[in-house]
Amino acid sequence: MNRNHKYSIGEFSEKTGISIRTLHYYDEIGLLKPEKHPSSGHRIYNHHDILTLQKIVSLKFLGYSLDKIADLLDESNITVDLNETLSLHLQELERKKEQIELSMAAINRVIKLLKEEGEVDSTILFSLINSMQTENIQKEWMERHMLTDVAEELLKKTEEEKITLDQTFIQMAKKVKQFYGKPVEDPQVQEMIKSYLEASFEFLGEDLILKLADADVEELDIQELEEMTPSPFTDDEQKWLNQAMEYYMEINGTP
């Protein structure tokens, strides 16, 4: 390699894979300042600039800001002191990775739901998406209330199981809109409640149902959990639905 070779900005961009626009910006902020041709003022890059750019790209890859990179470029040696900031960057990347994985799982569930249903009321769909988005918060709520084993069991549920429950909720929500105003004892209303509760209990399983039944959770804490996933129904619809469920439980007990 000829370490004395000089590069125009176009040649340097092609060699390094960094866009000319980015190289202009790095020059403007003093991060990578090449020589300037004495007469034309054109930027001239050399082997040392390639090494400096490698440092910049490497530190960006590790998650450092350009301001922090500028400070680190002056260091001839990297010491163990760097570990603290690297650890912080690692924690942030892990948080972002977890968020990305949650988003991808939610997107896949929504894609499958729309494929199966064809059309879903927007309020109902976004209620489901909000519930997916707050799954980690719901897990933390369970852990605070000594329901860690319940939270862990729910995390083991497959995406297919979750999608099946989502579909059941969508079907129930459609029927709530359709049947709202009917007497809660109406056979169609009670069949709707029966189908939804049976599907919910099948999803949870007997062990989880018993653990939830034994849990000692204050009413205000239950409200906190409910507020994490706002209902897609109006206040009147939700009140009617609650009454229909209470009637079902009075007549039938658990499914």
Secondary structure, 3 states (H helix, E strand, C coil): CCCCCCEEHHHHHHHHCCCHHHHHHHHHCCCCCCEECCCCCCEEECHHHHHHHHHHHHHHHCCCCHHHHHHHCCCCCCCCCHHHHHHHHHHHHHHHHHHHHHHHHHHHHHHHHHHHHCCCCHHHHHHHHHHHHCHHHHHHHHHHCCCHHHHHHHHCCCHHHHHHHHHHHHHHHHHHHHHCCCCCCCHHHHHHHHHHHHHHHHHHCHHHHHHHHHCCCCHHHHHHHHHHCCCCCCHHHHHHHHHHHHHHHHHHCCC
